[in-house]
Amino acid sequence: MKDFNYTSAAARVIFGAGSLRHLEREVEMLGARRALVLCTPEQIGIAQAVAQRLGAKAVGLFPRAAMHVPIETARAARDEARRLGADCAIAIGGGSTIGLGKAIALEEAAGSLPVLAIPTTYAGSEMTSIYGITDAGVKKTGKDPRVLPRTVIYDAELTLSLPVGLSMTSGLNAIAHSAEGLYAQDGNPIMSLMAEEGIRALAIALPRIKSRPDDIEARAQAQYGAWLCGTVLGNVGMALHHKLCHTLGGTFNLPHAETHAVVLPHAIAYNAAAIPEALAALRRALGHEDPPRGLFELAVRLGAPSALSAIGMPEGGIERAAQLATQNPYWNPRPVEREAIAALLRRAWAGLSP
Ligand code: NAD
């Protein structure tokens, strides 16, 4: 058995369909009286309902969360929080909205502006202390314990409105966190258990949601998987797959979750010979003898994109991406070699099976 270090970060999780009804109690438990509610313009309806539920304990609504947290938006939200004297940020939405909550918390003295997250996608940002802010087109990411949401309410009813396509790619994005968590350099047995269970739950739930998007049991199971996968992302380091996705997303402005969906089978195939224990866990979790193929077939079955060419990557960008991904690579179980990465990207670009 491999040696390991394990530190758990404290976050309170309230799980269950309809659990939004506990919001007022949870805000009180944070000692907050003046919440600022954050959302994207698309989710203003549900955010207004949240503010109404809180009555006088909600002092404002900031409905301008946007993908990749532009610095101007983060500044405007911080100014609004100060102007209103907010003592808590409630982020209801996906990774973009939760990312905005993190950007506000980052500027405050430790613990002075707690974030209460109500995730409505499966991206998992609510369980991590990783933040990202985009300044002049460049996304800077970092880790800071202040940004970790203090309370997370997982209410599957709020995911019923997540369109099927987004549900599938968001779920595959979550699976990617756990797949890499299974072979993380700083992995540990608890995270491996969570990773395997998270993948298993999502691999069962996503096909059910695809055929019946209003299946609340399947929605809850997917959220359970997303919670586990987000926890893995927040606790162990990521490797080649995440490096490739960040490079492709940043360089060619490819959509976040779709890029994860396309790249994952290829990244796992690249690492396969170096990760026997992770492959065994993936076999159990996916119920498939050949995990890279299993992941590819799952994405196809879910109707997710399976080619980088289909989500906006120019063929001429393959060599550049291979070069960028091999400069300052993350730790990876197999050495990251430029020619082999270019070959991986060519297959992923064309939508071939790994
Ligand atoms: P998103 O937050 O960008 O949401 C996509 C769209 O779906 C938005 O318009 C949103 O309003 C809408 N939406 C979300 N939930 C909905 C629902 N239930 N019903 C209807 N519409 C809904 O998407 P995402 O994939 O959750 O987040 C992606 C972003 O999060 C990226 O910027 C990524 O880098 C970041 N992220 C960060 C971490 C981290 O640990 N910091 C982890 C994962 C993702």
Residues whose N, C-alpha, C, O or C-beta is under 5 A from the ligand:
A	BS01	NAD	T40 E42 Q43 M67 H68 G93 G94 G95 S96 T97 T120 T121 A123 G124 S125 T128 I130 Y131 L158 T159 S161 L162 H256 A257
